[in-house]
Amino acid sequence: MKMSMFSPRDLMRNQKGFSLLELVTVMAVISIMTAIAFISILHYRTLIRVNTTARDLGGHMRMARAKSIKMNTPVYVQFTDSGTAHRYIVGEDPSMTRSPSSPRTYYLQPGIVFGYYPGIQAVPNHKSNVACAIDIQDCSQKWFHFMPDGTATHQGVVYVAPQMDTSGTGLRDDRNRAVDWIAMTGSIRVWKWNPPKGSNPGVWR
């Protein structure tokens, strides 16, 4: 039996590894895949936040209306969209002086504001051109009352969207939500914007 004459150094010399070009290529592919995953995660996190904001706002307004009926007293709702303070307050207001007793303040989810995608259509049964994110009395006020008979003193609609979608570049038109109420009935609706696709126009549902 003949023994191999190759030394360990010879064996190591014959083994092939990855070239620098191959390593750089693999790292580039990993970086691209990581960036795509991060963008997807960011989108879905933002989508969850805007959906939660719309759902909570609609729920709090329904609770306010039910409280007005149950307690037989007007309930005040006011929206604030100045600067970074995007919030709304709800509280009993028997004298209707806009000074509610023990009001509760609710803040929108992080990164979500009272706003809308430029050029988006208005929610059905409201004026066709969206002129403001809080549309009560033709954008002239940001408050109203629910009354003990279940009605509202003013009809209105508020639009909510990720702040990044309301201006600038890279904005998306598929993450707009809205909550509206009808003065005569006090009914509250939560809407989701479905953007245009092909020949189909955009629609609120």
Contacts in CASP RR format, 6 or more apart in sequence:
PFRMAT RR
TARGET T0000
AUTHOR 0000-0000-0000
METHOD contacts of the structure
MODEL  1
MKMSMFSPRDLMRNQKGFSLLELVTVMAVISIMTAIAFISILHYRTLIRV
NTTARDLGGHMRMARAKSIKMNTPVYVQFTDSGTAHRYIVGEDPSMTRSP
SSPRTYYLQPGIVFGYYPGIQAVPNHKSNVACAIDIQDCSQKWFHFMPDG
TATHQGVVYVAPQMDTSGTGLRDDRNRAVDWIAMTGSIRVWKWNPPKGSN
PGVWR
18 26 0 8 1.000
46 111 0 8 1.000
46 162 0 8 1.000
46 164 0 8 1.000
46 175 0 8 1.000
47 175 0 8 1.000
49 109 0 8 1.000
49 110 0 8 1.000
49 111 0 8 1.000
49 112 0 8 1.000
49 162 0 8 1.000
50 109 0 8 1.000
50 112 0 8 1.000
50 160 0 8 1.000
50 161 0 8 1.000
50 162 0 8 1.000
50 175 0 8 1.000
50 176 0 8 1.000
50 177 0 8 1.000
51 177 0 8 1.000
52 109 0 8 1.000
53 108 0 8 1.000
53 109 0 8 1.000
53 112 0 8 1.000
53 160 0 8 1.000
53 177 0 8 1.000
54 160 0 8 1.000
54 177 0 8 1.000
54 178 0 8 1.000
54 179 0 8 1.000
54 190 0 8 1.000
54 191 0 8 1.000
54 192 0 8 1.000
55 190 0 8 1.000
56 106 0 8 1.000
57 88 0 8 1.000
57 106 0 8 1.000
57 158 0 8 1.000
57 160 0 8 1.000
57 179 0 8 1.000
57 190 0 8 1.000
58 179 0 8 1.000
58 188 0 8 1.000
58 190 0 8 1.000
59 188 0 8 1.000
60 88 0 8 1.000
60 90 0 8 1.000
60 106 0 8 1.000
61 77 0 8 1.000
61 90 0 8 1.000
61 146 0 8 1.000
61 179 0 8 1.000
61 181 0 8 1.000
61 188 0 8 1.000
62 188 0 8 1.000
63 90 0 8 1.000
64 75 0 8 1.000
64 77 0 8 1.000
64 90 0 8 1.000
64 91 0 8 1.000
64 146 0 8 1.000
65 75 0 8 1.000
65 146 0 8 1.000
65 150 0 8 1.000
65 152 0 8 1.000
65 186 0 8 1.000
65 188 0 8 1.000
67 75 0 8 1.000
67 92 0 8 1.000
67 146 0 8 1.000
68 74 0 8 1.000
68 75 0 8 1.000
68 145 0 8 1.000
68 146 0 8 1.000
68 147 0 8 1.000
68 148 0 8 1.000
68 150 0 8 1.000
69 148 0 8 1.000
69 149 0 8 1.000
69 150 0 8 1.000
71 92 0 8 1.000
71 148 0 8 1.000
72 148 0 8 1.000
73 92 0 8 1.000
73 93 0 8 1.000
73 94 0 8 1.000
73 148 0 8 1.000
74 92 0 8 1.000
74 93 0 8 1.000
74 94 0 8 1.000
74 96 0 8 1.000
74 145 0 8 1.000
74 146 0 8 1.000
74 147 0 8 1.000
74 148 0 8 1.000
75 90 0 8 1.000
75 91 0 8 1.000
75 92 0 8 1.000
75 93 0 8 1.000
75 100 0 8 1.000
75 145 0 8 1.000
75 146 0 8 1.000
76 89 0 8 1.000
76 90 0 8 1.000
76 91 0 8 1.000
76 92 0 8 1.000
76 93 0 8 1.000
76 96 0 8 1.000
76 98 0 8 1.000
76 100 0 8 1.000
76 103 0 8 1.000
76 143 0 8 1.000
76 145 0 8 1.000
77 88 0 8 1.000
77 89 0 8 1.000
77 90 0 8 1.000
77 91 0 8 1.000
77 143 0 8 1.000
77 144 0 8 1.000
77 145 0 8 1.000
77 146 0 8 1.000
78 88 0 8 1.000
78 89 0 8 1.000
78 98 0 8 1.000
78 142 0 8 1.000
78 143 0 8 1.000
79 87 0 8 1.000
79 88 0 8 1.000
79 114 0 8 1.000
79 134 0 8 1.000
79 142 0 8 1.000
79 143 0 8 1.000
79 158 0 8 1.000
80 86 0 8 1.000
80 87 0 8 1.000
80 88 0 8 1.000
80 89 0 8 1.000
80 142 0 8 1.000
81 113 0 8 1.000
81 114 0 8 1.000
81 115 0 8 1.000
81 133 0 8 1.000
81 134 0 8 1.000
81 142 0 8 1.000
86 107 0 8 1.000
86 108 0 8 1.000
86 112 0 8 1.000
86 113 0 8 1.000
86 114 0 8 1.000
87 105 0 8 1.000
87 106 0 8 1.000
87 107 0 8 1.000
87 108 0 8 1.000
88 105 0 8 1.000
88 106 0 8 1.000
89 100 0 8 1.000
89 103 0 8 1.000
89 104 0 8 1.000
89 105 0 8 1.000
89 106 0 8 1.000
90 100 0 8 1.000
90 103 0 8 1.000
90 104 0 8 1.000
90 106 0 8 1.000
91 100 0 8 1.000
91 101 0 8 1.000
91 102 0 8 1.000
91 103 0 8 1.000
91 104 0 8 1.000
92 100 0 8 1.000
92 101 0 8 1.000
92 102 0 8 1.000
93 99 0 8 1.000
93 100 0 8 1.000
93 101 0 8 1.000
93 145 0 8 1.000
94 101 0 8 1.000
96 145 0 8 1.000
98 143 0 8 1.000
108 114 0 8 1.000
108 160 0 8 1.000
111 162 0 8 1.000
111 163 0 8 1.000
111 164 0 8 1.000
112 160 0 8 1.000
112 161 0 8 1.000
112 162 0 8 1.000
112 163 0 8 1.000
113 133 0 8 1.000
113 160 0 8 1.000
113 161 0 8 1.000
113 162 0 8 1.000
113 163 0 8 1.000
113 166 0 8 1.000
114 133 0 8 1.000
114 134 0 8 1.000
114 158 0 8 1.000
114 159 0 8 1.000
114 160 0 8 1.000
115 133 0 8 1.000
115 159 0 8 1.000
115 160 0 8 1.000
115 161 0 8 1.000
115 166 0 8 1.000
115 176 0 8 1.000
116 130 0 8 1.000
116 133 0 8 1.000
116 159 0 8 1.000
116 161 0 8 1.000
116 166 0 8 1.000
116 176 0 8 1.000
117 161 0 8 1.000
117 165 0 8 1.000
117 166 0 8 1.000
117 171 0 8 1.000
117 172 0 8 1.000
117 173 0 8 1.000
117 176 0 8 1.000
117 193 0 8 1.000
118 166 0 8 1.000
118 167 0 8 1.000
118 171 0 8 1.000
119 130 0 8 1.000
120 130 0 8 1.000
120 159 0 8 1.000
120 173 0 8 1.000
120 176 0 8 1.000
120 193 0 8 1.000
121 128 0 8 1.000
121 130 0 8 1.000
121 202 0 8 1.000
121 203 0 8 1.000
121 204 0 8 1.000
122 128 0 8 1.000
122 129 0 8 1.000
122 130 0 8 1.000
122 157 0 8 1.000
123 157 0 8 1.000
123 159 0 8 1.000
123 178 0 8 1.000
123 180 0 8 1.000
123 189 0 8 1.000
123 191 0 8 1.000
123 204 0 8 1.000
124 204 0 8 1.000
125 180 0 8 1.000
125 182 0 8 1.000
126 135 0 8 1.000
126 156 0 8 1.000
126 157 0 8 1.000
126 180 0 8 1.000
127 135 0 8 1.000
127 138 0 8 1.000
130 159 0 8 1.000
131 138 0 8 1.000
131 139 0 8 1.000
132 139 0 8 1.000
133 158 0 8 1.000
133 159 0 8 1.000
133 160 0 8 1.000
134 142 0 8 1.000
134 158 0 8 1.000
134 159 0 8 1.000
135 156 0 8 1.000
135 157 0 8 1.000
135 158 0 8 1.000
135 159 0 8 1.000
136 142 0 8 1.000
136 143 0 8 1.000
136 144 0 8 1.000
136 154 0 8 1.000
136 155 0 8 1.000
136 156 0 8 1.000
137 154 0 8 1.000
141 154 0 8 1.000
144 152 0 8 1.000
144 153 0 8 1.000
144 154 0 8 1.000
144 156 0 8 1.000
144 181 0 8 1.000
145 152 0 8 1.000
145 153 0 8 1.000
146 152 0 8 1.000
146 186 0 8 1.000
147 153 0 8 1.000
150 185 0 8 1.000
150 186 0 8 1.000
151 183 0 8 1.000
151 184 0 8 1.000
151 185 0 8 1.000
151 186 0 8 1.000
152 181 0 8 1.000
152 182 0 8 1.000
152 183 0 8 1.000
152 186 0 8 1.000
153 183 0 8 1.000
154 183 0 8 1.000
155 180 0 8 1.000
155 181 0 8 1.000
155 182 0 8 1.000
155 183 0 8 1.000
155 184 0 8 1.000
156 180 0 8 1.000
156 181 0 8 1.000
156 183 0 8 1.000
157 178 0 8 1.000
157 179 0 8 1.000
157 180 0 8 1.000
157 181 0 8 1.000
158 178 0 8 1.000
158 179 0 8 1.000
158 180 0 8 1.000
159 176 0 8 1.000
159 177 0 8 1.000
159 178 0 8 1.000
160 176 0 8 1.000
160 177 0 8 1.000
160 178 0 8 1.000
160 179 0 8 1.000
161 175 0 8 1.000
161 176 0 8 1.000
161 177 0 8 1.000
162 172 0 8 1.000
162 175 0 8 1.000
164 170 0 8 1.000
164 171 0 8 1.000
165 171 0 8 1.000
165 172 0 8 1.000
165 173 0 8 1.000
165 175 0 8 1.000
165 176 0 8 1.000
173 193 0 8 1.000
173 195 0 8 1.000
174 193 0 8 1.000
174 194 0 8 1.000
174 195 0 8 1.000
175 193 0 8 1.000
176 193 0 8 1.000
177 190 0 8 1.000
177 191 0 8 1.000
177 192 0 8 1.000
177 193 0 8 1.000
178 190 0 8 1.000
178 191 0 8 1.000
178 193 0 8 1.000
178 204 0 8 1.000
179 188 0 8 1.000
179 189 0 8 1.000
179 190 0 8 1.000
179 191 0 8 1.000
180 188 0 8 1.000
180 189 0 8 1.000
180 191 0 8 1.000
181 187 0 8 1.000
181 188 0 8 1.000
181 189 0 8 1.000
191 204 0 8 1.000
191 205 0 8 1.000
192 204 0 8 1.000
192 205 0 8 1.000
193 202 0 8 1.000
193 203 0 8 1.000
193 204 0 8 1.000
194 202 0 8 1.000
194 203 0 8 1.000
194 204 0 8 1.000
194 205 0 8 1.000
195 202 0 8 1.000
196 202 0 8 1.000
END
